[in-house]
C-alpha cells in the first residue's frame, strides 16, 4: 500500500483531492456540505524531494574503476545513455517504493537488455532474513487487450523461478495457465544454426535496488507532513473565499421566512430585503496570514529534514556562502546518499554477474574475476573563491 501511495503522490494524486467540507449536524455528527468553498490545492514537496535525491545520486554518469581497459571499454558500451536514463527510473522506483527492480533479458536481436519494474508490481520471496538472496518472485500487472470491439483489462501473473518463467492469468480468485503467451518458458535460448537450445540463468534475473535496508519508501516518512501542507494552503484559500455571500450571517428582522430564499437572493442580486429596524451583519472570523505562513514554513522545513534533503532557498546560500555552510546544508542528503550508494553498489555486483555471463557466452572474454568499482558522481556546489585561496596559500614561496 505504501508503494502505491508513494507512486501516486509523486504523480500529484494526493489525499486532499478527495477532501470534503463538513459541518456538525443535528445529532452532533459531522455531515458533508457542498455549499462551502472546498479548494484542494497541492504543493508537491514530496515529488521535489524525490527528484532532488534522484538527481543528486544518479543525475551524472557514474565512473567505472577497473584495471582492465578492455573490460572497461566493453562495459562502457553496455552502460550507455539509455542505461543511465533507466538507472534514473530505478532510483525513482526505489525512493517511491522502497526498492526498484531491474530485469536483464535478451531482446529480439539477441542483445542483452534491461527493463525496470516498479516496486508494487513485484512480490519477492527471499531465501535469507537480510533480503539479499532471491528465492523466487511474482509479478502482477494489468494489461489492456481487445476482445473483438471491446477493450478489457487482463491481470497477468509472471512467476520468476530458477527453472524459468511461468505465466498465468488471474481472475480475482484463481490462477489459470496463460494460453496466449504459454505457461512456461526459459529465460533465453541459443541458436547455433543447427538447433535451438533453451537455457536459464544460474540466478533469478531480478535485481533489487534498495533505498534502505528496511526497504521503507520515502512517502512513509513524510506523508503526514505533505498532507499538512496541502491542508493549510487549501484552508487558507477557503477562508479567503468565505465572503458575505457564503459565510455565516446574523439576521435582524428579516422580511421573510425561507433561509434558502434569502441565500438565493443574496447570491443572485447581492441584496436582501429587511424591515425598518432590521439588518444583516456577517459573523467575522479573523484570518491571520502570518500564522498560515509560519505554519507552512515549519511544515516544509520538517518535510525536508525528514526526507533528508536540502533547502535550495536556504539563507546560508545568500550573499557569499562559505564552504562549511554549504557542506552543513548538504549533510543530510549526503548521509542518505551514502546509504543508497552502498545498496546500489551491491546491486551493481549482481548486475555485473549477468553482464559477465553474457560476455563469456558471446565470446567477448571471461571477466568474472575482474574487480570493478562503481563510483557515483554527486553534484554539490562549492565556493570556488575559497578553494582558490586555499590552493594559493598552501603553496610555498
Secondary structure, 3 states (H helix, E strand, C coil): CHHHHHHHHHHCCCHHHHCCCEEECCCCCEEECCCCCCCCCCCCHHHHHHHHHHHHHHCCCCEEECCCHHHHHHHHHHCCHHHHHHHHHHHHHHHHHCEEEEEEEECCCCCEEEEEECHHHEEEEECCCCCCCEEEEEEEEEEEEEECCEEEEEEEEEEEECCEEEEEEECCCCEEECCCCCCEECCEEEECCCCEEEECCCCCCCEEEECCCCCCCCHHHHHHHHHHHHHHHHHHHHHHHCCCCCCCEEEEEECCCCHHHHHHHHHHHCCCCEEEEEEEEECCCCCCHHHHHHHHHHHHHHHHHHHCCCCCCCHHHCCCCCHHHHHHHCHHHHHHHHHHHHHHHHHHHHHHHHHHHHHHHCCCCCCCCCCCEEECCCCCCCCHHHHHHHHHHHCCC
